[in-house]
Every structure is written in C-alpha cells, then in structure tokens.
C-alpha cells in the first residue's frame, strides 16, 4: 500500500498555528527574563540545584546529569539520529527517514536563529559543569531533544514510547540547570520551541502503512 501523508487544510493550519503560538511564548519568556520578572524562580531553582549538588548526595547525581547532558548534546543527538535513520532505511521506511532528517535539520536551524536573535548570556550563578560556548536562550538541548525524542515517539506510535520520550526530555532539560549552564526559563523556552516545531512538522508525518 502506498504511503499517504497526513496533510489537509485543517491540519496544516493547526500545525502552523501551534508553531506561531510556541514562538510567541518563547518571545514572552525572553522579554520577561530580560525584565527580571523570572529572576525569582530562575535563581531559586538553580540555587536549590546548587545546594543539592554541593551536598553529599550530589556527587551521585552529578554523573547521571552529565551523562544525560552528553546523550542530549549535539554529538549525542545526531549519533542517535544517524542510528535511527539507518534502522528506518534498512526497514524500507524511506519516507519516515526523510521526514525525520528534514524535521531535525529545520528544527536545529530554527534554534540557532533564535539563539542569535536573543543573544542571551549563560547564567553565572553556579560554576559550570559543562563546557559551553553558544548563547543560552532558548536551550538547544531542550529544543533538540523535544524534537528528537518526540519524533521517535510519533514514529513508534506506542504509548510506552511517549512515556520514554517524556522521561528523556525531562531528564536532559533538568540536567542543564543542574550543571549550571541554563536558567530554568531557557529550558522551558526550548521545550516550547521544540514542541511547536514538532507540531508543525507532524503535518507531513508519513501515515502508517495499512
């Protein structure tokens, strides 16, 4: 049976609307962050992470957070992408592979553009436990892994896949705050950005074969 695509006027409008809403929310978070309205929750949450990571139990959590951050960084994410594309192509799921590759390429470009637009510095509340050189807002880890693991869940089409994706997305996002390289609002904006892009790209998700 030929592959059909989920694309009609209503779903296309819905996907575009979701992305516009997501970008509006990202802009709102950026403006509130620059105005200092988010200083309380940002400093409070990162400060608590600093207290815990500086305690005796923190030495057990920090390696886990560094591992999660490493899995979710650009190298780890694109290694996972390459492996997934190989599996899809070997399973004759070429349309799925093309959709995934284009979705990730476009989403990565979108995050890089947003980072340059907002040009937000990294937080300096805690010593950084990761090497970072790019701007902070919105978090590339949060956005990229919302797209990557969200897409894998969509392609798998199983409830367990959505739960597993949610755990990985949350863990990677939290790890960036724990390591001191992102404010919580950076991570929240990245999640929203990634979800909006994924909602748009879902319009062209290949339909499952019957």
Short mmCIF file of the C-alpha atoms (twelve columns), coordinates in Angstrom:
data_MODEL
# 
_entry.id   MODEL 
# 
loop_
_atom_site.group_PDB 
_atom_site.id 
_atom_site.type_symbol 
_atom_site.label_atom_id 
_atom_site.label_alt_id 
_atom_site.label_comp_id 
_atom_site.label_asym_id 
_atom_site.label_seq_id 
_atom_site.Cartn_x 
_atom_site.Cartn_y 
_atom_site.Cartn_z 
_atom_site.pdbx_PDB_model_num 
ATOM 1   C CA . UNK A 1   0.000  0.000  0.000  1 
ATOM 2   C CA . UNK A 2   1.407  3.395  -0.937 1 
ATOM 3   C CA . UNK A 3   2.393  5.792  1.783  1 
ATOM 4   C CA . UNK A 4   -0.163 8.526  2.404  1 
ATOM 5   C CA . UNK A 5   0.599  11.798 4.116  1 
ATOM 6   C CA . UNK A 6   -1.351 13.472 6.874  1 
ATOM 7   C CA . UNK A 7   -1.816 16.852 5.207  1 
ATOM 8   C CA . UNK A 8   -5.038 18.714 4.615  1 
ATOM 9   C CA . UNK A 9   -6.018 22.332 5.033  1 
ATOM 10  C CA . UNK A 10  -7.161 21.926 8.639  1 
ATOM 11  C CA . UNK A 11  -4.101 20.069 9.901  1 
ATOM 12  C CA . UNK A 12  -1.737 22.435 8.087  1 
ATOM 13  C CA . UNK A 13  -3.404 25.432 9.702  1 
ATOM 14  C CA . UNK A 14  -3.331 23.720 13.081 1 
ATOM 15  C CA . UNK A 15  0.387  22.932 12.768 1 
ATOM 16  C CA . UNK A 16  1.245  26.466 11.669 1 
ATOM 17  C CA . UNK A 17  -0.851 27.872 14.490 1 
ATOM 18  C CA . UNK A 18  0.950  25.694 17.023 1 
ATOM 19  C CA . UNK A 19  4.347  26.956 15.856 1 
ATOM 20  C CA . UNK A 20  3.236  30.601 15.889 1 
ATOM 21  C CA . UNK A 21  1.865  30.169 19.419 1 
ATOM 22  C CA . UNK A 22  5.096  28.481 20.517 1 
ATOM 23  C CA . UNK A 23  7.242  31.290 19.108 1 
ATOM 24  C CA . UNK A 24  5.007  33.872 20.779 1 
ATOM 25  C CA . UNK A 25  5.501  32.073 24.110 1 
ATOM 26  C CA . UNK A 26  9.272  31.962 23.563 1 
ATOM 27  C CA . UNK A 27  9.278  35.704 22.892 1 
ATOM 28  C CA . UNK A 28  7.184  36.336 26.008 1 
ATOM 29  C CA . UNK A 29  9.573  34.295 28.157 1 
ATOM 30  C CA . UNK A 30  12.552 36.162 26.685 1 
ATOM 31  C CA . UNK A 31  11.005 39.553 27.445 1 
ATOM 32  C CA . UNK A 32  10.048 38.539 30.991 1 
ATOM 33  C CA . UNK A 33  13.541 37.159 31.557 1 
ATOM 34  C CA . UNK A 34  15.199 40.373 30.366 1 
ATOM 35  C CA . UNK A 35  12.840 42.452 32.520 1 
ATOM 36  C CA . UNK A 36  13.886 40.455 35.572 1 
ATOM 37  C CA . UNK A 37  10.410 39.060 36.192 1 
ATOM 38  C CA . UNK A 38  11.751 35.489 36.154 1 
ATOM 39  C CA . UNK A 39  14.719 36.135 38.444 1 
ATOM 40  C CA . UNK A 40  12.901 34.701 41.440 1 
ATOM 41  C CA . UNK A 41  12.092 31.247 40.037 1 
ATOM 42  C CA . UNK A 42  15.286 31.077 37.975 1 
ATOM 43  C CA . UNK A 43  17.624 31.903 40.858 1 
ATOM 44  C CA . UNK A 44  15.569 29.927 43.338 1 
ATOM 45  C CA . UNK A 45  15.513 26.708 41.306 1 
ATOM 46  C CA . UNK A 46  19.145 26.897 40.220 1 
ATOM 47  C CA . UNK A 47  20.170 27.842 43.743 1 
ATOM 48  C CA . UNK A 48  18.428 24.752 45.102 1 
ATOM 49  C CA . UNK A 49  20.195 22.630 42.480 1 
ATOM 50  C CA . UNK A 50  23.499 24.135 43.634 1 
ATOM 51  C CA . UNK A 51  22.762 23.300 47.274 1 
ATOM 52  C CA . UNK A 52  21.887 19.686 46.446 1 
ATOM 53  C CA . UNK A 53  24.803 19.143 44.086 1 
ATOM 54  C CA . UNK A 54  27.181 20.558 46.688 1 
ATOM 55  C CA . UNK A 55  25.953 18.078 49.301 1 
ATOM 56  C CA . UNK A 56  26.999 14.507 49.870 1 
ATOM 57  C CA . UNK A 57  24.197 13.063 47.748 1 
ATOM 58  C CA . UNK A 58  25.031 15.414 44.900 1 
ATOM 59  C CA . UNK A 59  28.164 13.515 43.972 1 
ATOM 60  C CA . UNK A 60  25.967 10.585 42.943 1 
ATOM 61  C CA . UNK A 61  23.516 12.697 40.939 1 
ATOM 62  C CA . UNK A 62  26.040 14.842 39.050 1 
ATOM 63  C CA . UNK A 63  27.486 11.962 36.947 1 
ATOM 64  C CA . UNK A 64  23.941 10.999 35.937 1 
ATOM 65  C CA . UNK A 65  23.217 14.586 34.922 1 
ATOM 66  C CA . UNK A 66  26.464 14.797 32.965 1 
ATOM 67  C CA . UNK A 67  25.589 11.552 31.185 1 
ATOM 68  C CA . UNK A 68  22.086 12.792 30.344 1 
ATOM 69  C CA . UNK A 69  23.504 16.083 29.069 1 
ATOM 70  C CA . UNK A 70  26.071 14.218 26.974 1 
ATOM 71  C CA . UNK A 71  23.411 11.991 25.430 1 
ATOM 72  C CA . UNK A 72  21.383 15.090 24.602 1 
ATOM 73  C CA . UNK A 73  24.153 17.286 23.224 1 
ATOM 74  C CA . UNK A 74  24.683 17.879 19.516 1 
ATOM 75  C CA . UNK A 75  27.047 14.930 19.029 1 
ATOM 76  C CA . UNK A 76  24.891 12.507 21.008 1 
ATOM 77  C CA . UNK A 77  21.673 13.674 19.387 1 
ATOM 78  C CA . UNK A 78  22.994 13.352 15.847 1 
ATOM 79  C CA . UNK A 79  24.541 9.969  16.620 1 
ATOM 80  C CA . UNK A 80  21.076 8.831  17.695 1 
ATOM 81  C CA . UNK A 81  19.638 10.411 14.558 1 
ATOM 82  C CA . UNK A 82  22.133 8.602  12.329 1 
ATOM 83  C CA . UNK A 83  21.382 5.274  14.017 1 
ATOM 84  C CA . UNK A 84  17.632 5.816  13.690 1 
ATOM 85  C CA . UNK A 85  17.916 6.769  10.030 1 
ATOM 86  C CA . UNK A 86  19.924 3.600  9.372  1 
ATOM 87  C CA . UNK A 87  17.240 1.484  11.045 1 
ATOM 88  C CA . UNK A 88  14.448 3.189  9.117  1 
ATOM 89  C CA . UNK A 89  16.236 2.840  5.786  1 
ATOM 90  C CA . UNK A 90  17.066 -0.812 6.387  1 
ATOM 91  C CA . UNK A 91  13.388 -1.377 7.184  1 
ATOM 92  C CA . UNK A 92  12.326 0.222  3.884  1 
ATOM 93  C CA . UNK A 93  10.811 3.195  5.710  1 
ATOM 94  C CA . UNK A 94  12.369 5.793  3.430  1 
ATOM 95  C CA . UNK A 95  9.566  8.319  3.809  1 
ATOM 96  C CA . UNK A 96  9.908  8.195  7.602  1 
ATOM 97  C CA . UNK A 97  13.670 8.623  7.339  1 
ATOM 98  C CA . UNK A 98  13.345 11.636 5.028  1 
ATOM 99  C CA . UNK A 99  10.735 13.236 7.310  1 
ATOM 100 C CA . UNK A 100 12.922 12.742 10.386 1 
ATOM 101 C CA . UNK A 101 16.057 14.110 8.707  1 
ATOM 102 C CA . UNK A 102 14.319 17.208 7.350  1 
ATOM 103 C CA . UNK A 103 12.479 17.842 10.614 1 
ATOM 104 C CA . UNK A 104 15.696 17.735 12.639 1 
ATOM 105 C CA . UNK A 105 17.614 19.860 10.138 1 
ATOM 106 C CA . UNK A 106 14.945 22.555 10.127 1 
ATOM 107 C CA . UNK A 107 14.494 22.462 13.893 1 
ATOM 108 C CA . UNK A 108 18.222 22.772 14.516 1 
ATOM 109 C CA . UNK A 109 18.403 25.777 12.186 1 
ATOM 110 C CA . UNK A 110 15.442 27.384 13.951 1 
ATOM 111 C CA . UNK A 111 17.131 27.067 17.344 1 
ATOM 112 C CA . UNK A 112 20.386 28.539 16.055 1 
ATOM 113 C CA . UNK A 113 18.486 31.502 14.582 1 
ATOM 114 C CA . UNK A 114 16.603 32.125 17.829 1 
ATOM 115 C CA . UNK A 115 19.820 31.964 19.847 1 
ATOM 116 C CA . UNK A 116 21.362 34.639 17.625 1 
ATOM 117 C CA . UNK A 117 18.268 36.827 17.826 1 
ATOM 118 C CA . UNK A 118 18.082 36.813 21.630 1 
ATOM 119 C CA . UNK A 119 21.864 36.584 22.228 1 
ATOM 120 C CA . UNK A 120 21.359 35.769 25.917 1 
ATOM 121 C CA . UNK A 121 24.469 35.126 28.058 1 
ATOM 122 C CA . UNK A 122 24.854 31.973 30.113 1 
ATOM 123 C CA . UNK A 123 23.928 32.109 33.799 1 
ATOM 124 C CA . UNK A 124 26.810 32.659 36.201 1 
ATOM 125 C CA . UNK A 125 25.109 31.717 39.456 1 
ATOM 126 C CA . UNK A 126 26.888 28.337 39.737 1 
ATOM 127 C CA . UNK A 127 30.211 27.049 38.401 1 
ATOM 128 C CA . UNK A 128 29.592 25.415 35.037 1 
ATOM 129 C CA . UNK A 129 29.998 21.646 34.972 1 
ATOM 130 C CA . UNK A 130 29.874 21.559 31.182 1 
ATOM 131 C CA . UNK A 131 31.859 23.387 28.514 1 
ATOM 132 C CA . UNK A 132 29.608 25.864 26.689 1 
ATOM 133 C CA . UNK A 133 30.352 28.480 24.048 1 
ATOM 134 C CA . UNK A 134 26.983 29.383 22.498 1 
ATOM 135 C CA . UNK A 135 24.238 31.698 23.689 1 
ATOM 136 C CA . UNK A 136 21.860 30.453 26.352 1 
ATOM 137 C CA . UNK A 137 18.310 31.185 25.180 1 
ATOM 138 C CA . UNK A 138 16.446 29.083 24.205 1 
ATOM 139 C CA . UNK A 139 18.181 25.887 25.295 1 
ATOM 140 C CA . UNK A 140 19.381 23.841 22.324 1 
ATOM 141 C CA . UNK A 141 19.416 20.686 24.440 1 
ATOM 142 C CA . UNK A 142 15.793 21.186 25.461 1 
ATOM 143 C CA . UNK A 143 14.575 22.083 21.966 1 
ATOM 144 C CA . UNK A 144 16.612 19.487 20.091 1 
ATOM 145 C CA . UNK A 145 15.644 16.607 22.322 1 
ATOM 146 C CA . UNK A 146 11.976 17.595 22.406 1 
ATOM 147 C CA . UNK A 147 12.141 17.283 18.618 1 
ATOM 148 C CA . UNK A 148 14.264 14.121 18.523 1 
ATOM 149 C CA . UNK A 149 12.563 12.030 21.179 1 
ATOM 150 C CA . UNK A 150 9.148  13.437 20.311 1 
ATOM 151 C CA . UNK A 151 9.669  12.378 16.703 1 
ATOM 152 C CA . UNK A 152 10.776 8.899  17.761 1 
ATOM 153 C CA . UNK A 153 7.610  8.560  19.837 1 
ATOM 154 C CA . UNK A 154 5.470  9.663  16.879 1 
ATOM 155 C CA . UNK A 155 7.190  7.175  14.574 1 
ATOM 156 C CA . UNK A 156 6.844  4.352  17.095 1 
ATOM 157 C CA . UNK A 157 3.183  5.166  17.710 1 
ATOM 158 C CA . UNK A 158 3.092  3.435  21.108 1 
ATOM 159 C CA . UNK A 159 2.082  4.809  24.492 1 
ATOM 160 C CA . UNK A 160 5.263  3.416  26.066 1 
ATOM 161 C CA . UNK A 161 7.255  5.374  23.506 1 
ATOM 162 C CA . UNK A 162 5.656  8.631  24.612 1 
ATOM 163 C CA . UNK A 163 6.404  7.878  28.269 1 
ATOM 164 C CA . UNK A 164 10.042 7.024  27.497 1 
ATOM 165 C CA . UNK A 165 10.399 10.169 25.388 1 
ATOM 166 C CA . UNK A 166 8.930  12.288 28.178 1 
ATOM 167 C CA . UNK A 167 11.390 10.903 30.723 1 
ATOM 168 C CA . UNK A 168 14.388 11.555 28.470 1 
ATOM 169 C CA . UNK A 169 13.235 15.059 27.523 1 
ATOM 170 C CA . UNK A 170 12.683 15.981 31.178 1 
ATOM 171 C CA . UNK A 171 15.952 14.458 32.389 1 
ATOM 172 C CA . UNK A 172 18.064 16.184 29.738 1 
ATOM 173 C CA . UNK A 173 16.381 19.522 30.375 1 
ATOM 174 C CA . UNK A 174 16.844 19.295 34.148 1 
ATOM 175 C CA . UNK A 175 20.481 18.299 33.656 1 
ATOM 176 C CA . UNK A 176 21.235 21.644 32.020 1 
ATOM 177 C CA . UNK A 177 20.025 23.549 35.082 1 
ATOM 178 C CA . UNK A 178 21.860 21.155 37.405 1 
ATOM 179 C CA . UNK A 179 25.103 21.718 35.510 1 
ATOM 180 C CA . UNK A 180 24.657 25.478 35.848 1 
ATOM 181 C CA . UNK A 181 24.623 26.279 32.119 1 
ATOM 182 C CA . UNK A 182 20.946 27.170 31.612 1 
ATOM 183 C CA . UNK A 183 18.302 29.011 33.568 1 
ATOM 184 C CA . UNK A 184 15.063 27.038 34.007 1 
ATOM 185 C CA . UNK A 185 13.365 29.569 31.720 1 
ATOM 186 C CA . UNK A 186 15.924 28.767 28.976 1 
ATOM 187 C CA . UNK A 187 14.915 25.130 29.217 1 
ATOM 188 C CA . UNK A 188 11.188 25.882 29.287 1 
ATOM 189 C CA . UNK A 189 11.522 28.066 26.179 1 
ATOM 190 C CA . UNK A 190 13.472 25.301 24.433 1 
ATOM 191 C CA . UNK A 191 10.795 22.745 25.215 1 
ATOM 192 C CA . UNK A 192 8.082  25.054 23.887 1 
ATOM 193 C CA . UNK A 193 10.079 25.838 20.740 1 
ATOM 194 C CA . UNK A 194 10.736 22.162 20.057 1 
ATOM 195 C CA . UNK A 195 7.117  21.179 20.650 1 
ATOM 196 C CA . UNK A 196 5.869  23.902 18.307 1 
ATOM 197 C CA . UNK A 197 8.239  22.832 15.532 1 
ATOM 198 C CA . UNK A 198 7.298  19.193 16.015 1 
ATOM 199 C CA . UNK A 199 3.592  20.093 15.836 1 
ATOM 200 C CA . UNK A 200 4.183  21.855 12.523 1 
ATOM 201 C CA . UNK A 201 6.225  19.000 11.069 1 
ATOM 202 C CA . UNK A 202 3.661  16.416 12.167 1 
ATOM 203 C CA . UNK A 203 1.501  17.702 9.309  1 
ATOM 204 C CA . UNK A 204 3.849  15.889 6.907  1 
ATOM 205 C CA . UNK A 205 4.410  12.794 9.052  1 
ATOM 206 C CA . UNK A 206 4.024  9.761  6.759  1 
ATOM 207 C CA . UNK A 207 0.898  7.785  7.572  1 
ATOM 208 C CA . UNK A 208 1.417  4.303  8.935  1 
ATOM 209 C CA . UNK A 209 1.122  1.548  6.370  1 
ATOM 210 C CA . UNK A 210 -2.045 -0.495 6.400  1 
# 
